[in-house]
Amino acid sequence: MKKNKSPFSAPTLTLFTATLFILSSLPLSLALGSAATLAVTSSSVCGVVASEPTRRIACYRRGELIAVAPNVSFSEISGGRSYFCGLRSGNYSLLCWDALSSLQSKRLYNNGTVLFENLALGDSQVCATVVGTGTASCWRTNDAFKLPSGLDQFSSISSGLGFSCGILKGNDRVRCWGVGSVARRMESEFGNMSMVSLVAGESHVCGLNSSWYLVCRGSNDFGQIDAPQGGALEFSDLALGAEHSCAIRRSNGSVVCWGGRGLFDVNVTKGVSFEAIVSASNFTCGLTTNNFSVICWGPGWTNGSGLEIPLPAILPGPCVQSSCSECGIYPQSESLCSGYGNICKPKPCWPQMPGPEPPQREPPSEWEVPPASPSNALTKGLLAFAIVGSVGAVAGICTVIYCLWTGVCFGKKKIHNSVQPTITRGGSVNGGGGSHNSNSPPSRSSTIRRQGSRIMRRQRSGTSSTKHPERAEEFTFAELVAATDNFSIENKIGAGSYGVVYRGKLADGREVAVKRGETGTKMKKFQEKESAFESELAFLSRLHHKHLVRLVGFCEEKDERLLVYEYMKNGALYDHLHDRNNVDKGSSVLNSWRMRIKIALDASRGIEYLHNYAVPSIIHRDIKSSNILIDATWTARVSDFGLSLMSPESDHDYRPIKAAGTVGYIDPEYYGLNVLTAKSDVYGLGVVLLELLTGKRAIFKSDENGGTPVSVVDFAVPVIIAGELAKILDPRVEPPQLNETEAVELVAYTAIHCVNLEGKDRPTMADIVANLERALALCDSSHGSISSGTISIVSD
């Protein structure tokens, strides 16, 4: 049986090492995806193709090269006796192919709520572990195959003939399940031994124990567990078949095999270094270090042992959005990942090999000093005190100078930035002043650093002591009357939760949008309850982000309450999607999938900033397509903070007096239970994503002549789940081309998870942004192809 990711990768393993040994990490690590990018069955060799934007699968069978689901990306694959399976990128969908037939696919699993990794195939069973928890599930089993306990949590698993085994989290011991007698015997032979990796053959299992020595157990009819003598750390990747076993020597990447009636002659691979190896019942294949080609050998391989097979270059590990800060980046990652993502070395990093190999240690920094001896400890302490004192003195002088320059010490007022430190996604400064490429997602390490500093920023930011933070300018009512031509009907451009919006031009030539609160009794009562004016002014005065509409200033005279924003030339997303003038493919810039996904990503980044980086964090409460505005450069920005509330400091649900929002977008959990969390904004965004996909309003009539009102959620979600997305895509947009196919599909699956009834089942904004970044990158990788490919969602 071919070993796959399961034995050598764990929920923590991000990718292969620089020599790409498929080893499992220690059980406390947490990574998505798998290190298995090469798989074999009894008749086919398949791999995830390198240096292409789509991580497609290519297979070689009986002299023929076959492209499998060419427009779909996969994170890991695994081979059984006569079939193989792949987990799609995102780990939410499991597809399988019969390698003996025409490679027709069958979807075995599809659920965006429970994600799987550690895919391991046996003779019939397909097993995988749940991301995070490590609990194992199996498919295609019969009554004799006993499933693992739901209490067992595994760091890695592997499957053989009638059994599967895994390494338990916590104690690193081996636990097996399947056909009772086989599984019990295999488990008992490992006893209380602690393991870091495990690979199953048909009737034997090998792995590395916690001291990094090679250990084999199980059937030895053909010498398959008579492993060669070797020290700790000598072997890395393993591949086990029916009667043989093979391993890669860590020192030089060469392969050694044992058992198998002596028919696995490694002379055919002499001088070849391998990144990974996999086995079918009676042959082995390896991924070469030199050019990522595949070589196979053994009695069951009939296409010329030791010869490269005509597959394209295969990825040595999955491409992930990570800085790989723990153990470093695999060489050639940028080209292998086609400029999107990195291949990481696994974590925890490999222990050092004994002997002549010198320890690899980072050189000491200029501040790193050997431990102080008693004789000089006092001197160094005095030196440190002097340095700290000098820094303090300089800081004090700077404070005095700043105080005198700004006039703050004397009560003078000066326009300045909000008290909140401005930390924006992707490097934008104060909401857009910096250089920012919306197509280049930030590294995960920078995201982690920002999240890690959030508590510190909360402590140092505080709140303004003035009624209105000083960032906003104060206008007179007369100035705004002149700017809007006395609020003429010709200048009216919309209305929000707070009032009517007018286009205006200030005396200095700046174009602005002026929102004027209604002065009637009804509106006054509403303002009294919701404090819309105060809410928008308080929030927008201190929020500065490229994807939030910027507040220019305000006016507060007698009963008049006005807010002045920068003017958004291209209006609201709602108008582009639902305007009667947008009736054909060329009538709007937004009638392209790439632009629609970009708009969705822009808005998501704005909401993510509110949830994760604003201090204190903010729940918008009214996310909808009419509150997503588009500027002159076709950058989307979130607007209208009249209903917004600060998130609670604790993790408890915030319970406002009553639910607020817009019909069709309001979170049903919030509406029904009066419980507000950040996931309420996620629901509204999910509705917007469905609008972008279908072109339908949040609530629309079932036919042109009226009919029953239907929500876009009820309309779209069942169709997407059924795998028929193409039926409901907006006909004003050309059918998706090449990689746009997967991009649109990824947006659709993201959307249906956003509109789950319960907030706990919805993704976070960080998850949504990551998905949309991936979708936009897929669109950009299409290179303008004019292919007329359509959505290809695999059916059950």
SELUM-860225 format. One record per residue (C-alpha): x, y, z. Coordinates in Angstrom, 2 decimals. Example, Ala and Ser with C-alpha at 12.3 -4.5 7.8 and 13.67 -1.06 7.14 Angstrom:
2
u; v; w
12.30; -4.50; 7.80
13.67; -1.06; 7.14
This chain:
796
u; v; w
0.00; 0.00; 0.00
1.22; 3.43; -0.81
1.94; 5.50; 2.20
0.61; 8.96; 2.12
0.71; 12.07; 4.09
-0.74; 10.50; 7.14
2.34; 8.88; 8.57
4.69; 11.75; 8.19
2.52; 14.78; 8.47
0.45; 15.87; 11.37
-2.08; 18.59; 12.02
0.96; 20.75; 12.72
3.06; 19.92; 9.72
2.98; 22.80; 7.31
5.09; 21.31; 4.58
8.21; 19.34; 3.66
11.71; 20.02; 4.87
14.39; 21.41; 2.58
15.14; 17.84; 1.70
11.44; 17.29; 1.88
11.14; 14.32; 4.11
7.50; 13.55; 4.74
7.78; 13.36; 8.49
5.16; 13.91; 11.08
5.51; 16.74; 13.53
5.03; 16.51; 17.20
1.39; 16.32; 18.14
0.97; 19.85; 19.44
1.47; 21.51; 16.07
-1.43; 22.86; 14.04
-1.17; 23.16; 10.25
-3.69; 22.81; 7.48
-3.00; 20.75; 4.38
-0.59; 17.88; 3.88
2.90; 17.05; 2.77
1.57; 14.40; 0.36
1.79; 15.73; -3.18
2.67; 12.38; -4.83
0.49; 9.25; -4.85
0.49; 5.82; -6.53
-2.09; 3.10; -7.10
-1.67; -0.33; -8.66
-1.64; 1.22; -12.15
-1.21; 5.00; -11.88
1.20; 7.62; -10.58
-0.32; 11.00; -9.72
1.06; 14.26; -8.37
0.16; 17.88; -7.68
1.77; 19.94; -10.45
4.41; 22.57; -9.57
4.91; 26.09; -10.93
1.28; 26.60; -11.94
-1.27; 28.89; -10.26
-3.79; 26.03; -10.01
-2.55; 23.11; -7.91
-4.00; 20.58; -10.35
-3.40; 16.82; -10.37
-1.64; 15.10; -13.26
-1.56; 11.30; -13.60
0.49; 8.84; -15.66
-1.11; 5.49; -16.53
-0.09; 2.89; -19.12
1.95; 5.32; -21.19
-0.72; 8.02; -21.11
-0.55; 11.42; -19.36
-3.93; 12.42; -17.92
-5.01; 15.78; -16.45
-7.39; 15.30; -13.52
-9.81; 18.16; -12.74
-7.48; 20.66; -14.46
-9.20; 23.75; -13.03
-9.29; 22.59; -9.41
-6.58; 23.01; -6.77
-5.69; 20.28; -4.28
-3.79; 20.38; -1.02
-3.01; 16.66; -0.68
-3.55; 13.33; -2.40
-3.30; 9.66; -1.37
-3.41; 6.36; -3.26
-5.09; 3.03; -2.48
-4.99; -0.31; -4.30
-6.93; 0.81; -7.39
-8.09; 4.32; -6.64
-6.79; 7.59; -5.28
-8.34; 10.58; -3.51
-7.54; 14.25; -3.10
-8.45; 16.92; -0.59
-9.26; 20.17; -2.32
-7.43; 23.35; -1.33
-9.23; 24.57; 1.76
-9.66; 20.98; 3.03
-13.45; 21.10; 2.79
-14.04; 18.64; -0.06
-12.78; 15.11; -0.70
-12.80; 13.72; -4.26
-11.87; 10.20; -5.35
-11.05; 8.59; -8.72
-11.06; 4.98; -9.88
-7.60; 4.57; -11.37
-8.57; 1.47; -13.36
-11.35; 3.16; -15.33
-11.53; 6.52; -17.10
-10.59; 8.44; -13.93
-14.15; 9.66; -13.38
-14.41; 11.51; -10.10
-16.72; 10.91; -7.17
-17.18; 13.44; -4.38
-16.92; 11.59; -1.08
-17.24; 14.54; 1.28
-18.10; 18.23; 1.06
-18.57; 20.41; 4.13
-17.01; 23.77; 4.82
-17.68; 23.55; 8.55
-15.63; 20.42; 9.31
-12.27; 20.38; 7.50
-10.08; 17.30; 7.07
-6.37; 16.58; 6.69
-4.03; 13.57; 7.03
-5.66; 11.71; 4.15
-4.74; 7.97; 4.23
-6.07; 5.27; 1.89
-5.94; 1.51; 2.43
-7.22; -1.35; 0.31
-10.79; -0.04; 0.53
-11.06; 2.45; 3.38
-10.53; 6.20; 3.07
-9.61; 7.86; 6.36
-8.71; 11.40; 7.41
-8.50; 13.48; 10.57
-10.45; 16.60; 11.47
-8.36; 19.76; 11.36
-7.71; 20.97; 14.89
-9.24; 18.13; 16.92
-7.45; 15.23; 15.22
-10.44; 12.88; 15.48
-10.51; 10.33; 12.63
-13.29; 9.55; 10.16
-13.39; 6.79; 7.55
-15.44; 6.19; 4.42
-15.98; 3.18; 2.11
-15.79; 0.72; 5.01
-17.78; -2.50; 5.56
-19.38; -3.92; 8.70
-16.22; -5.78; 9.70
-14.21; -2.59; 9.73
-14.55; -1.08; 13.21
-14.21; 2.72; 13.29
-11.91; 4.51; 15.75
-13.22; 5.89; 18.99
-14.54; 9.42; 18.76
-12.40; 10.24; 21.81
-9.09; 9.40; 20.14
-7.21; 12.36; 18.68
-4.40; 11.74; 16.20
-1.44; 13.77; 15.01
-1.08; 11.51; 11.94
-2.62; 8.35; 10.48
-1.78; 5.72; 7.85
-3.75; 2.86; 6.30
-2.93; -0.72; 5.31
-4.81; -3.86; 4.31
-7.90; -3.96; 6.54
-6.51; -1.63; 9.19
-5.45; 1.95; 9.88
-3.10; 3.21; 12.58
-2.33; 6.63; 13.98
-0.15; 8.41; 16.51
-2.18; 9.69; 19.46
-1.86; 13.30; 20.46
-0.55; 13.74; 23.98
1.37; 10.50; 24.46
2.58; 9.71; 20.90
1.52; 6.07; 21.21
0.15; 3.97; 18.35
-3.59; 3.28; 18.15
-5.02; 1.03; 15.38
-8.54; 0.28; 14.16
-10.28; -1.66; 11.38
-10.72; -5.44; 11.15
-10.49; -6.44; 14.80
-7.75; -9.09; 14.94
-5.45; -7.31; 12.48
-5.77; -3.93; 14.17
-5.32; -5.31; 17.68
-2.20; -7.27; 16.71
-0.59; -4.27; 15.07
-1.31; -2.00; 18.01
-0.05; -4.54; 20.56
3.28; -4.94; 18.76
4.05; -1.25; 19.27
3.04; -1.42; 22.94
3.85; 1.78; 24.84
6.45; 2.98; 22.34
6.32; 6.70; 21.51
6.47; 7.51; 17.80
6.95; 10.67; 15.72
6.02; 9.12; 12.36
4.18; 6.07; 11.08
3.69; 4.46; 7.64
1.59; 1.39; 6.86
2.15; -1.24; 4.19
-0.28; -4.04; 3.41
0.47; -5.99; 6.59
3.32; -4.18; 8.34
4.03; -0.73; 9.74
7.28; 1.24; 10.07
8.08; 4.61; 11.57
10.50; 6.67; 13.60
10.30; 6.49; 17.37
10.74; 9.44; 19.71
14.52; 8.90; 19.62
14.38; 9.09; 15.79
15.33; 5.42; 15.27
13.63; 3.35; 12.57
11.20; 0.73; 13.97
9.10; -1.82; 12.03
6.34; -4.15; 13.24
3.88; -6.62; 11.69
4.21; -9.39; 9.09
7.76; -10.42; 8.14
7.08; -13.17; 5.61
9.42; -11.56; 3.10
11.80; -9.69; 5.42
9.86; -6.44; 5.10
10.41; -5.48; 8.75
14.11; -6.43; 8.78
15.15; -2.82; 8.54
18.84; -2.04; 7.93
20.88; -1.00; 10.92
21.16; 2.74; 11.31
21.55; 5.37; 13.97
19.16; 8.01; 15.15
18.16; 10.52; 12.49
19.56; 8.34; 9.71
16.29; 7.76; 7.85
13.54; 10.16; 6.93
10.79; 9.38; 4.45
9.42; 5.82; 4.28
7.35; 3.90; 1.71
5.87; 0.45; 2.36
4.25; -1.99; -0.07
2.95; -5.56; 0.20
6.29; -7.35; 0.69
8.89; -4.59; 0.78
9.89; -1.39; 2.54
12.03; 1.56; 1.43
13.50; 4.60; 3.17
15.41; 7.75; 2.26
18.77; 8.27; 3.93
18.72; 11.73; 5.39
22.39; 12.41; 4.73
22.25; 12.31; 0.91
18.67; 11.58; -0.17
19.51; 8.11; -1.51
17.07; 5.21; -1.18
17.55; 1.87; 0.56
14.97; -0.97; 0.28
14.59; -4.30; 2.10
12.34; -7.36; 1.83
10.40; -7.87; -1.39
12.22; -11.11; -2.36
15.27; -9.02; -3.29
13.51; -7.60; -6.36
13.77; -3.94; -5.38
17.21; -3.18; -6.77
18.17; 0.36; -5.81
21.09; 0.29; -8.25
18.64; 1.74; -10.77
18.46; 4.86; -8.59
22.14; 5.01; -7.67
23.34; 8.59; -7.45
19.79; 9.98; -7.37
18.63; 12.11; -4.44
14.94; 11.99; -3.54
12.64; 14.40; -1.78
9.88; 11.86; -1.13
8.98; 8.25; -1.93
5.67; 6.37; -2.15
4.84; 2.70; -2.74
2.13; 0.61; -4.34
1.93; -3.10; -3.54
4.92; -4.07; -5.70
6.70; -0.94; -6.89
8.02; 2.32; -5.47
8.22; 5.84; -6.94
10.29; 8.80; -5.80
10.29; 12.54; -6.36
13.80; 13.64; -7.35
15.61; 16.55; -5.77
17.22; 17.57; -9.06
14.17; 18.58; -11.10
11.09; 17.25; -9.21
10.59; 14.53; -11.78
9.27; 11.09; -10.80
11.19; 7.80; -11.07
9.62; 4.37; -10.39
11.15; 0.92; -9.94
10.31; -2.59; -8.74
8.83; -5.81; -10.20
5.37; -4.31; -10.57
6.57; -1.35; -12.64
6.53; -2.28; -16.32
7.49; 1.04; -17.90
11.25; 0.79; -17.41
12.67; 0.83; -13.90
14.72; 3.87; -12.98
13.52; 5.96; -15.93
11.80; 9.31; -15.49
8.12; 9.13; -16.31
6.65; 11.97; -18.41
4.83; 13.81; -15.64
5.33; 17.57; -15.28
7.38; 18.74; -12.30
5.57; 17.82; -9.06
5.37; 20.06; -6.01
7.61; 18.87; -3.16
5.03; 20.22; -0.72
1.89; 22.36; -0.59
2.07; 26.12; -1.17
0.70; 28.00; 1.83
0.26; 31.64; 2.81
2.91; 31.72; 5.52
6.26; 33.36; 6.16
7.63; 29.98; 7.35
9.30; 31.79; 10.23
9.81; 28.72; 12.42
11.97; 26.50; 10.24
12.45; 28.48; 7.06
11.26; 28.39; 3.47
11.95; 25.52; 1.10
14.35; 26.54; -1.70
12.70; 27.64; -4.96
9.39; 28.21; -3.20
8.54; 31.33; -5.21
8.88; 29.65; -8.60
7.37; 26.34; -7.45
4.34; 28.18; -6.05
4.06; 30.41; -9.14
4.55; 33.51; -7.02
1.69; 32.70; -4.62
2.56; 31.20; -1.26
5.55; 29.41; 0.22
6.59; 25.84; 0.76
7.67; 25.61; 4.39
10.06; 23.26; 6.07
8.18; 21.23; 8.71
7.87; 22.25; 12.30
9.23; 21.44; 14.76
12.50; 21.60; 12.88
14.57; 18.44; 12.47
16.92; 17.57; 15.35
20.58; 17.95; 14.45
22.31; 14.90; 12.99
25.17; 13.55; 15.11
28.72; 13.37; 13.83
30.49; 15.75; 11.52
27.50; 17.87; 10.60
28.01; 21.15; 12.51
25.13; 22.58; 14.51
23.13; 25.11; 12.49
22.74; 28.13; 14.66
21.90; 31.68; 13.82
24.90; 34.01; 14.33
24.64; 36.08; 17.49
23.13; 39.50; 17.08
25.05; 42.61; 17.99
23.19; 42.67; 21.31
23.95; 39.04; 22.20
26.66; 38.75; 24.90
28.04; 35.70; 26.71
26.87; 35.19; 30.30
28.47; 37.77; 32.56
31.05; 36.64; 35.03
30.79; 37.77; 38.67
33.74; 40.12; 38.17
32.08; 42.20; 35.49
28.40; 41.83; 36.39
28.37; 45.07; 38.38
30.06; 46.99; 35.55
27.46; 45.75; 33.05
24.63; 46.56; 35.40
25.88; 50.13; 35.78
26.27; 50.38; 32.02
22.68; 49.22; 31.48
21.46; 51.72; 34.07
23.34; 54.51; 32.31
21.86; 53.57; 28.93
18.32; 53.45; 30.29
18.83; 56.76; 32.07
20.10; 58.41; 28.91
17.15; 57.14; 26.88
14.77; 58.45; 29.54
16.42; 61.87; 29.52
16.17; 62.14; 25.74
12.52; 61.05; 25.86
11.79; 63.72; 28.44
13.38; 66.46; 26.36
11.42; 65.31; 23.27
8.20; 65.40; 25.29
8.80; 69.01; 26.36
9.59; 70.07; 22.78
6.43; 68.37; 21.46
4.37; 69.96; 24.20
5.63; 73.46; 23.35
5.27; 72.93; 19.57
1.72; 71.57; 19.60
0.40; 73.88; 22.29
-1.27; 70.98; 24.03
0.32; 71.98; 27.33
-1.48; 75.35; 27.14
-4.86; 74.05; 26.11
-4.48; 74.95; 22.43
-6.34; 72.89; 19.87
-4.60; 71.36; 16.88
-5.98; 68.96; 14.26
-4.23; 65.62; 14.64
-4.67; 61.94; 14.04
-6.92; 59.85; 16.20
-5.56; 58.56; 19.46
-5.80; 55.08; 17.98
-2.60; 53.80; 16.36
-3.34; 53.25; 12.68
-2.60; 49.66; 11.73
-4.07; 48.69; 8.38
-3.97; 45.55; 6.30
-1.49; 45.32; 3.52
0.46; 48.40; 4.40
-2.05; 51.18; 3.75
-1.41; 54.25; 5.86
-4.26; 56.23; 7.35
-6.68; 54.46; 5.14
-4.93; 54.59; 1.84
-1.94; 56.85; 1.84
0.58; 54.04; 1.64
1.34; 51.75; -1.21
-0.89; 48.73; -1.18
-1.39; 46.06; -3.78
-4.78; 44.52; -3.25
-3.67; 41.44; -5.12
-0.79; 40.68; -2.78
-2.04; 39.34; 0.53
0.00; 40.14; 3.63
2.08; 37.41; 5.15
0.57; 35.36; 7.92
3.45; 36.33; 10.20
2.58; 40.02; 9.92
-1.05; 39.20; 10.67
-0.01; 37.29; 13.77
2.20; 40.16; 14.88
-0.69; 42.60; 14.51
-3.04; 40.33; 16.43
-0.43; 39.79; 19.12
-0.04; 43.51; 19.69
-3.76; 44.14; 19.96
-3.87; 44.02; 23.76
-1.00; 46.48; 23.99
-2.75; 48.81; 21.57
-5.93; 48.62; 23.63
-4.01; 49.63; 26.72
-2.25; 52.59; 25.16
-4.98; 53.98; 22.89
-7.71; 54.92; 25.33
-10.57; 57.18; 24.23
-10.72; 60.85; 23.49
-11.74; 63.11; 26.32
-13.41; 65.58; 23.96
-16.93; 65.19; 22.68
-15.72; 64.93; 19.08
-12.24; 63.62; 18.33
-10.13; 66.29; 16.72
-9.48; 64.53; 13.43
-12.73; 65.81; 11.85
-13.10; 69.39; 10.64
-16.04; 71.46; 11.87
-18.08; 73.22; 9.19
-20.73; 75.89; 9.51
-24.19; 75.14; 8.23
-23.87; 78.02; 5.76
-20.75; 76.43; 4.26
-22.59; 73.20; 3.58
-25.67; 74.97; 2.23
-23.42; 76.68; -0.31
-21.58; 73.45; -1.10
-24.79; 71.56; -1.94
-26.67; 74.39; -3.66
-29.06; 74.56; -0.74
-29.45; 70.76; -0.67
-31.00; 70.79; -4.13
-32.78; 67.71; -5.42
-30.27; 67.58; -8.30
-27.49; 66.98; -5.79
-29.28; 64.22; -3.90
-27.33; 60.98; -4.35
-28.81; 58.63; -1.77
-29.96; 58.02; 1.76
-28.57; 56.11; 4.73
-29.69; 54.93; 8.14
-29.26; 58.47; 9.40
-30.41; 60.82; 6.67
-30.27; 62.02; 3.05
-26.94; 62.28; 1.24
-26.07; 65.14; -1.15
-23.14; 65.74; -3.45
-21.30; 68.94; -2.67
-18.26; 71.03; -3.53
-16.49; 72.93; -0.77
-15.08; 76.41; -1.23
-11.57; 74.98; -1.60
-12.69; 72.75; -4.49
-12.94; 69.43; -2.64
-15.80; 67.17; -3.73
-17.68; 65.75; -0.77
-20.81; 63.85; 0.17
-22.91; 65.59; 2.82
-25.29; 63.51; 4.93
-28.01; 65.61; 6.51
-30.03; 64.21; 9.36
-33.79; 64.66; 9.07
-35.18; 67.22; 11.46
-38.71; 65.86; 11.78
-40.14; 64.42; 15.00
-39.90; 60.85; 13.78
-36.25; 61.20; 12.92
-35.49; 62.95; 16.18
-36.96; 60.00; 18.06
-34.85; 57.63; 16.01
-31.74; 59.70; 16.63
-32.52; 59.72; 20.32
-32.57; 55.91; 20.38
-29.70; 55.16; 18.06
-27.54; 58.30; 18.33
-26.65; 57.82; 14.67
-24.90; 61.15; 14.34
-22.80; 60.64; 17.44
-22.05; 57.05; 16.43
-20.76; 57.88; 12.96
-18.78; 60.86; 14.17
-17.22; 58.96; 17.06
-16.24; 55.95; 14.99
-15.17; 57.53; 11.72
-13.15; 60.26; 13.41
-10.68; 57.64; 14.57
-10.93; 55.02; 11.82
-8.49; 55.40; 8.96
-8.32; 52.59; 6.44
-8.19; 52.28; 2.69
-11.44; 50.33; 2.65
-13.51; 52.57; 4.94
-15.13; 55.77; 3.72
-13.22; 58.70; 5.22
-15.00; 61.30; 7.32
-13.98; 64.85; 6.34
-15.92; 66.74; 8.98
-19.23; 67.59; 10.63
-21.67; 70.37; 11.38
-23.66; 70.74; 14.58
-25.83; 73.86; 14.71
-29.13; 74.02; 16.58
-31.21; 71.08; 15.29
-28.96; 70.46; 12.28
-26.68; 67.44; 12.32
-24.57; 66.92; 9.21
-21.65; 64.67; 8.36
-19.22; 65.35; 5.51
-17.48; 62.45; 3.73
-15.07; 62.13; 0.86
-17.03; 61.75; -2.37
-17.27; 58.25; -3.84
-17.41; 58.84; -7.60
-18.68; 55.40; -8.61
-21.54; 55.17; -6.16
-22.84; 52.15; -4.30
-22.32; 48.49; -5.15
-26.10; 48.05; -4.91
-26.65; 50.38; -7.86
-24.15; 48.56; -10.06
-25.76; 45.21; -9.32
-29.42; 46.17; -9.37
-29.73; 49.31; -11.52
-32.12; 48.72; -14.42
-29.54; 50.27; -16.75
-27.11; 47.43; -16.02
-28.79; 44.98; -18.35
-26.02; 43.59; -20.54
-22.45; 42.37; -20.29
-20.82; 45.68; -21.25
-22.94; 48.10; -19.25
-20.86; 48.08; -16.06
-17.23; 47.68; -15.09
-18.50; 45.29; -12.43
-19.67; 42.82; -15.06
-16.52; 40.73; -14.69
-15.75; 38.05; -12.11
-12.36; 39.47; -11.30
-13.81; 42.92; -10.51
-16.64; 41.48; -8.44
-14.22; 39.39; -6.40
-11.95; 42.43; -5.95
-14.88; 44.49; -4.67
-15.78; 41.68; -2.24
-12.18; 41.50; -1.03
-11.97; 45.28; -0.56
-15.12; 45.32; 1.56
-13.98; 42.31; 3.55
-10.70; 43.98; 4.39
-12.58; 46.99; 5.68
-14.79; 44.84; 7.91
-11.79; 42.80; 9.07
-10.13; 46.05; 10.16
-13.20; 46.96; 12.22
-13.30; 43.54; 13.90
-9.61; 42.84; 14.45
-7.55; 46.00; 14.32
-9.73; 48.94; 15.40
-9.31; 49.77; 19.08
-11.77; 49.09; 20.53
-13.13; 46.75; 17.89
-16.40; 47.62; 16.15
-19.47; 45.74; 14.94
-20.95; 47.55; 11.92
-24.50; 46.08; 12.21
-25.62; 47.15; 8.74
-23.41; 45.44; 6.16
-25.24; 45.52; 2.80
-24.49; 46.31; -0.84
-25.82; 49.87; -0.57
-23.31; 50.55; 2.23
-20.37; 49.44; 0.10
-19.28; 52.47; -1.93
-16.80; 52.59; -4.81
-14.32; 55.41; -5.37
-12.84; 56.79; -8.58
-10.22; 54.01; -8.75
-12.87; 51.27; -8.31
-11.78; 50.57; -4.77
-14.64; 49.51; -2.50
-15.14; 51.08; 0.92
-17.51; 50.33; 3.76
-19.74; 53.23; 4.79
-22.60; 54.25; 7.11
-21.68; 53.69; 10.75
-24.96; 55.03; 12.14
-25.88; 51.68; 13.68
-22.38; 50.60; 14.70
-21.50; 49.55; 18.22
-18.26; 48.87; 20.01
-17.56; 45.19; 20.62
-17.61; 44.11; 24.26
-14.24; 43.84; 25.94
-15.09; 40.39; 27.28
-15.87; 37.30; 25.24
-19.50; 37.37; 26.33
-22.19; 38.13; 23.80
-23.24; 41.76; 23.64
-27.00; 42.22; 24.05
-28.27; 45.55; 22.70
-31.73; 46.91; 23.49
-33.14; 45.74; 20.18
-32.02; 44.28; 16.88
-31.26; 46.75; 14.10
-30.27; 46.38; 10.48
-31.83; 45.86; 7.07
-34.29; 43.15; 6.06
-32.55; 40.51; 3.97
-29.16; 41.20; 5.51
-29.84; 41.02; 9.23
-28.41; 38.02; 11.05
-31.33; 35.67; 11.93
-29.61; 34.67; 15.18
-29.29; 38.34; 16.16
-32.85; 39.11; 15.07
-34.36; 36.11; 16.85
-32.29; 35.96; 20.03
-31.24; 39.61; 20.33
-27.61; 38.49; 20.64
-25.08; 40.54; 18.72
-21.54; 39.40; 17.89
-19.06; 40.16; 15.11
-20.50; 37.14; 13.26
-23.60; 39.25; 12.56
-21.50; 41.34; 10.16
-20.27; 38.10; 8.59
-23.86; 37.11; 7.79
-24.51; 40.44; 6.05
-21.33; 40.07; 4.03
-22.40; 36.56; 3.03
-25.60; 38.01; 1.56
-23.53; 40.57; -0.36
-21.35; 37.78; -1.77
-24.48; 35.98; -2.98
-25.67; 39.22; -4.59
-22.34; 39.49; -6.42
-22.61; 35.90; -7.65
-26.26; 35.88; -8.71
-27.04; 39.52; -9.50
-30.19; 39.12; -7.37
-31.30; 41.52; -4.63
-31.21; 40.37; -1.01
-34.99; 40.04; -1.24
-36.50; 39.71; -4.73
-39.76; 38.65; -6.35
-39.88; 35.10; -7.69
-40.92; 36.24; -11.18
-41.00; 39.39; -13.29
-44.73; 39.91; -12.74
-44.46; 39.93; -8.99
-44.75; 36.63; -7.22
-43.60; 35.62; -3.77
-40.70; 37.50; -2.15
-37.63; 35.25; -1.98
-34.38; 35.80; -0.12
-31.17; 35.35; -2.08
-29.99; 33.03; 0.71
-32.94; 30.64; 0.23
-32.54; 30.93; -3.53
-28.79; 30.33; -3.84
-27.59; 28.16; -0.96
-29.42; 24.90; -1.90
-28.24; 25.23; -5.51
-24.61; 25.75; -4.50
-24.71; 22.81; -2.09
-26.17; 20.66; -4.87
-23.15; 21.48; -7.02
-25.11; 23.46; -9.62
-23.61; 26.92; -9.13
-23.47; 27.60; -12.88
-27.28; 27.66; -12.99
-27.57; 30.74; -10.80
-24.57; 32.87; -11.84
-25.40; 36.39; -13.01
-25.89; 36.09; -16.81
-24.56; 39.64; -17.29
-21.07; 38.33; -16.55
-19.27; 36.12; -19.04
-18.91; 32.47; -17.94
-15.81; 31.98; -15.77
-12.61; 31.29; -17.69
-9.97; 28.76; -16.67
-8.91; 29.56; -13.11
-11.87; 31.91; -12.66
-13.89; 28.71; -12.40
-12.34; 27.77; -9.10
-12.26; 31.39; -7.93
-16.02; 31.82; -8.33
-16.61; 28.46; -6.69
-14.44; 29.46; -3.74
-16.46; 32.67; -3.31
-19.68; 30.66; -3.44
-18.61; 28.20; -0.75
-17.34; 31.08; 1.39
-20.73; 32.79; 1.02
-22.80; 29.78; 2.12
-20.66; 29.38; 5.22
-21.11; 33.07; 6.04
-24.90; 32.68; 6.08
-25.04; 29.68; 8.40
-27.91; 30.12; 10.86
-25.64; 29.99; 13.92
-22.81; 32.44; 14.33
-20.46; 29.79; 15.71
-20.60; 28.00; 12.35
-19.61; 31.09; 10.36
-16.00; 31.90; 9.45
-14.09; 34.84; 10.88
-13.32; 37.88; 8.76
-9.68; 36.80; 8.63
-10.78; 33.48; 7.09
-12.99; 35.27; 4.57
-10.23; 37.67; 3.54
-7.83; 34.76; 3.05
-10.35; 32.95; 0.82
-11.07; 36.02; -1.27
-7.36; 36.78; -1.64
-6.93; 33.27; -2.98
-9.89; 33.69; -5.34
-8.54; 36.97; -6.71
-5.11; 35.41; -7.23
-6.73; 32.60; -9.20
-8.46; 35.15; -11.44
-5.18; 36.95; -12.03
-3.54; 33.69; -13.03
-5.95; 33.25; -15.95
-3.81; 35.64; -18.05
-6.77; 36.76; -20.08
-7.49; 33.42; -21.67
-10.55; 33.36; -23.90
-11.43; 29.80; -23.00
-15.14; 29.31; -22.52
-14.77; 26.87; -19.64
-17.71; 26.61; -17.30
-18.08; 25.87; -13.62
-17.08; 22.28; -12.92
-18.40; 21.29; -9.53
-18.06; 17.56; -9.10
-21.37; 15.81; -8.60
-22.02; 12.97; -6.21
